Amino acid sequence: MRLYAAVAVSGFRRYATYRVATAAGVFTNTVFGFIVAYTYIALWNERPHLGGYDRSQALTFVWVSQALLGAASLIGGGFQEELQERIRSGDIAVDLYRPADLQLWWLANDLGRAAFQLLGRGVVPLAVGALAFELTLPTSALTWSFFLMSVFLGILVGFALRYLVGLCAFWMLDGSGLSLLSVLLTMFFSGLTLPLTVFPGALGDVARALPWSAMLQVPVDVLLERRHGAAGLGAALGFQALWAVVLLLAGRGLQAVATRKVVVQGG
């Protein structure tokens, strides 16, 4: 475990070196937050309780989304493109010879990246949003603790989904189309475009049952204390943990098939 802890620390430090990019990301998230916030204000003025949220809760959804945008890789980024390139070039053979599990190596690296993005790009936009608008933020330290736990599980689910997409490069010469599809699905079904509670009927039920909802919708609902009591919190965190386990196991299975049956491209 010390090895993977060192990889996570290395991933954190790696992204911490890109100070200009981090500042640009903070600025972009903040500006985009204002644009979406005023769009939500216009929408919620017409439908004051749309999706079961009041206006303050809806604005909280906006700014928490901006805070988690980089950490949860809601619009792509992170290790996926690097993994695909290493598969295409054949450098993945070097990774497979390391005395470390391939999936755990990339997971540790991505957790380090996510930790930096949460601190470096997430705190400032949320603070600006709280100063500029009336947000519904909890005062209980316990609620914040459950929220961070939910964020962690959401990041695991996001990693597992992107790892599956990245591994598809073993069979596809160009995985950019699949990566773009993955980003679009994440944006729509995570709640980034609109809270999933807004979706009507069967579409809403299906959207909330899919793994992408664990990346954003569930953590925000935990923060807004919409998951009441031990049963509600247990169901929310259990839902995320279940999808994380299922997808991580699927990644291990696909990894085993890829490394045993497929000739590495370029190597």
C-alpha positions as CSV (number, residue, x, y, z in Angstrom):
1,M,0.0,0.0,0.0
2,R,2.9,2.3,0.5
3,L,3.7,2.1,-3.2
4,Y,0.2,3.2,-4.2
5,A,0.2,6.0,-1.5
6,A,3.4,7.3,-3.1
7,V,1.8,7.1,-6.5
8,A,-1.2,9.2,-5.2
9,V,1.2,11.8,-3.7
10,S,3.1,11.9,-7.0
11,G,-0.2,12.5,-8.9
12,F,-1.1,15.3,-6.5
13,R,2.3,17.0,-7.0
14,R,2.2,16.5,-10.7
15,Y,-1.0,18.5,-11.1
16,A,0.1,21.0,-8.4
17,T,3.0,22.1,-10.8
18,Y,0.5,23.4,-13.4
19,R,-0.2,26.6,-11.5
20,V,-1.3,28.7,-14.5
21,A,-3.6,26.0,-15.7
22,T,-5.1,25.7,-12.2
23,A,-5.7,29.4,-12.0
24,A,-7.3,29.3,-15.5
25,G,-9.5,26.4,-14.4
26,V,-10.6,28.3,-11.3
27,F,-11.5,31.4,-13.4
28,T,-13.3,29.3,-16.0
29,N,-15.3,27.4,-13.4
30,T,-16.2,30.6,-11.6
31,V,-17.3,32.4,-14.7
32,F,-19.3,29.4,-16.0
33,G,-20.8,29.1,-12.6
34,F,-22.3,32.6,-12.9
35,I,-23.6,31.9,-16.3
36,V,-25.4,28.7,-15.2
37,A,-26.5,30.3,-12.0
38,Y,-28.4,33.1,-13.7
39,T,-29.9,30.6,-16.2
40,Y,-31.1,28.6,-13.2
41,I,-32.5,31.7,-11.5
42,A,-34.6,32.4,-14.7
43,L,-35.7,28.8,-14.8
44,W,-36.6,28.6,-11.1
45,N,-38.4,31.9,-11.2
46,E,-40.8,30.3,-13.7
47,R,-40.9,26.9,-11.8
48,P,-40.1,27.7,-8.1
49,H,-40.0,24.1,-7.0
50,L,-38.7,22.4,-10.1
51,G,-37.3,18.9,-9.4
52,G,-38.1,19.3,-5.7
53,Y,-35.5,22.1,-5.2
54,D,-36.1,25.6,-4.2
55,R,-34.1,28.3,-5.8
56,S,-31.4,28.4,-3.1
57,Q,-31.0,24.6,-3.4
58,A,-30.8,24.8,-7.2
59,L,-28.0,27.4,-7.0
60,T,-26.2,25.2,-4.5
61,F,-26.4,22.5,-7.1
62,V,-24.8,24.8,-9.6
63,W,-21.8,25.8,-7.4
64,V,-21.2,22.3,-6.0
65,S,-21.2,21.1,-9.6
66,Q,-18.5,23.6,-10.5
67,A,-16.5,22.6,-7.3
68,L,-16.6,19.0,-8.4
69,L,-16.1,19.5,-12.1
70,G,-12.4,18.8,-12.1
71,A,-12.2,16.4,-9.2
72,A,-14.9,14.1,-10.6
73,S,-13.8,14.6,-14.3
74,L,-17.3,15.5,-15.2
75,I,-16.2,16.8,-18.6
76,G,-13.3,14.4,-19.2
77,G,-9.6,14.8,-18.5
78,G,-7.4,12.9,-16.1
79,F,-5.6,9.7,-16.9
80,Q,-7.9,8.3,-19.7
81,E,-6.1,9.9,-22.6
82,E,-2.7,9.1,-21.2
83,L,-3.7,5.4,-20.8
84,Q,-5.0,5.2,-24.3
85,E,-1.9,6.7,-25.7
86,R,0.3,4.3,-23.8
87,I,-1.7,1.4,-25.2
88,R,-1.5,2.7,-28.8
89,S,2.3,3.3,-28.5
90,G,3.0,0.0,-26.8
91,D,4.4,1.7,-23.7
92,I,1.7,-0.2,-21.7
93,A,4.1,-3.2,-21.9
94,V,6.4,-1.3,-19.5
95,D,3.5,-0.7,-17.1
96,L,2.6,-4.4,-17.2
97,Y,6.1,-5.3,-16.2
98,R,6.0,-3.1,-13.1
99,P,5.7,-4.9,-9.8
100,A,2.3,-3.2,-9.3
101,D,-1.3,-3.8,-10.3
102,L,-2.1,-1.8,-13.4
103,Q,-5.6,-0.8,-12.2
104,L,-4.5,0.1,-8.7
105,W,-1.6,2.1,-10.1
106,W,-3.9,4.3,-12.3
107,L,-6.4,4.5,-9.5
108,A,-3.9,5.8,-7.0
109,N,-2.6,8.3,-9.6
110,D,-6.2,9.5,-10.3
111,L,-7.0,9.9,-6.6
112,G,-4.0,12.1,-6.2
113,R,-5.2,14.2,-9.2
114,A,-8.7,14.4,-7.8
115,A,-7.5,15.5,-4.4
116,F,-5.6,18.4,-5.9
117,Q,-8.5,19.4,-8.2
118,L,-10.9,19.4,-5.3
119,L,-8.6,21.7,-3.3
120,G,-7.1,23.7,-6.1
121,R,-10.1,24.2,-8.3
122,G,-13.1,23.4,-6.2
123,V,-12.9,25.5,-3.0
124,V,-12.6,28.9,-4.7
125,P,-15.6,28.6,-7.0
126,L,-17.8,27.3,-4.2
127,A,-16.7,30.2,-1.9
128,V,-17.4,32.8,-4.6
129,G,-20.8,31.3,-5.2
130,A,-21.6,31.3,-1.5
131,L,-20.6,35.0,-1.4
132,A,-22.6,36.0,-4.5
133,F,-25.7,34.0,-4.0
134,E,-27.9,32.6,-1.2
135,L,-26.9,28.9,-1.1
136,T,-28.2,26.1,1.1
137,L,-25.0,24.9,2.7
138,P,-25.1,22.7,5.9
139,T,-23.7,23.8,9.2
140,S,-23.3,20.3,10.5
141,A,-19.7,18.9,10.4
142,L,-21.3,15.4,10.1
143,T,-23.1,16.4,6.9
144,W,-19.9,17.7,5.4
145,S,-18.2,14.4,6.4
146,F,-20.8,12.3,4.7
147,F,-20.6,14.6,1.7
148,L,-16.8,14.1,1.4
149,M,-17.4,10.4,1.7
150,S,-19.9,10.5,-1.1
151,V,-17.6,12.6,-3.2
152,F,-14.8,10.0,-2.7
153,L,-17.2,7.2,-3.8
154,G,-18.3,9.3,-6.8
155,I,-14.7,9.7,-7.8
156,L,-14.2,5.9,-7.6
157,V,-17.2,5.4,-9.9
158,G,-15.9,8.0,-12.3
159,F,-12.5,6.4,-12.4
160,A,-13.9,3.0,-13.0
161,L,-16.0,4.2,-15.9
162,R,-13.1,6.0,-17.5
163,Y,-10.8,3.0,-17.0
164,L,-13.2,0.8,-18.9
165,V,-13.2,3.4,-21.8
166,G,-9.4,3.7,-21.7
167,L,-8.9,-0.1,-21.9
168,C,-11.0,-0.1,-25.1
169,A,-7.9,1.3,-26.8
170,F,-6.6,-2.3,-26.9
171,W,-9.1,-3.0,-29.6
172,M,-9.7,0.4,-31.1
173,L,-7.0,2.3,-33.0
174,D,-8.7,5.6,-32.2
175,G,-10.7,5.8,-29.0
176,S,-11.5,9.5,-29.3
177,G,-15.1,8.9,-30.4
178,L,-15.8,6.6,-27.5
179,S,-14.2,9.1,-25.1
180,L,-16.4,11.9,-26.4
181,L,-19.5,9.6,-26.0
182,S,-18.4,8.9,-22.4
183,V,-18.1,12.7,-21.7
184,L,-21.6,13.4,-23.1
185,L,-23.1,10.5,-21.1
186,T,-21.4,11.8,-18.0
187,M,-22.6,15.4,-18.5
188,F,-26.2,14.3,-19.1
189,F,-26.7,11.5,-16.6
190,S,-24.6,12.8,-13.8
191,G,-26.8,15.9,-13.3
192,L,-24.3,18.4,-14.6
193,T,-26.7,19.6,-17.3
194,L,-29.7,19.6,-15.1
195,P,-30.5,17.8,-11.8
196,L,-31.7,14.3,-12.5
197,T,-34.8,15.0,-10.3
198,V,-36.0,17.3,-13.1
199,F,-36.2,14.4,-15.6
200,P,-39.8,13.2,-15.9
201,G,-41.2,9.7,-15.4
202,A,-39.3,6.6,-16.5
203,L,-36.4,8.7,-17.8
204,G,-35.8,10.2,-14.4
205,D,-36.0,6.7,-12.7
206,V,-33.5,5.2,-15.2
207,A,-31.2,8.2,-15.0
208,R,-31.0,8.1,-11.2
209,A,-30.3,4.3,-11.3
210,L,-27.3,4.6,-13.7
211,P,-23.8,4.9,-12.4
212,W,-23.2,8.4,-13.6
213,S,-25.7,9.7,-11.0
214,A,-23.3,8.5,-8.3
215,M,-20.7,11.1,-9.5
216,L,-22.7,14.3,-8.9
217,Q,-26.4,13.9,-8.2
218,V,-25.9,11.7,-5.1
219,P,-23.1,13.8,-3.5
220,V,-25.1,17.0,-3.9
221,D,-28.3,15.5,-2.5
222,V,-26.2,14.3,0.5
223,L,-24.9,17.9,1.0
224,L,-28.4,19.3,0.7
225,E,-29.5,16.8,3.4
226,R,-32.2,15.3,1.0
227,R,-31.1,11.8,2.1
228,H,-32.7,11.8,5.5
229,G,-31.5,9.7,8.5
230,A,-29.3,6.7,8.6
231,A,-31.4,4.8,6.2
232,G,-31.3,7.5,3.5
233,L,-27.6,8.1,3.9
234,G,-26.9,4.4,3.9
235,A,-29.0,3.9,0.7
236,A,-27.1,6.8,-1.0
237,L,-23.6,5.7,0.0
238,G,-24.5,2.0,-0.6
239,F,-25.7,2.8,-4.1
240,Q,-22.4,4.5,-4.9
241,A,-20.3,1.8,-3.3
242,L,-22.2,-0.9,-5.2
243,W,-21.6,0.8,-8.6
244,A,-17.9,1.4,-7.7
245,V,-17.4,-2.3,-6.9
246,V,-19.3,-3.5,-10.0
247,L,-17.4,-1.2,-12.3
248,L,-14.0,-1.8,-10.8
249,L,-14.5,-5.6,-11.1
250,A,-15.6,-5.1,-14.7
251,G,-12.4,-3.1,-15.3
252,R,-10.3,-5.9,-13.8
253,G,-12.1,-8.5,-16.0
254,L,-11.6,-6.4,-19.2
255,Q,-8.0,-5.8,-18.2
256,A,-7.4,-9.5,-17.8
257,V,-8.9,-10.2,-21.3
258,A,-6.9,-7.4,-22.9
259,T,-3.5,-8.3,-21.5
260,R,-3.9,-12.0,-22.1
261,K,-5.6,-12.1,-25.5
262,V,-4.6,-8.9,-27.3
263,V,-1.3,-8.1,-28.9
264,V,-0.1,-4.8,-27.7
265,Q,-0.2,-2.2,-30.5
266,G,3.3,-1.0,-31.3
267,G,5.0,-3.5,-29.0
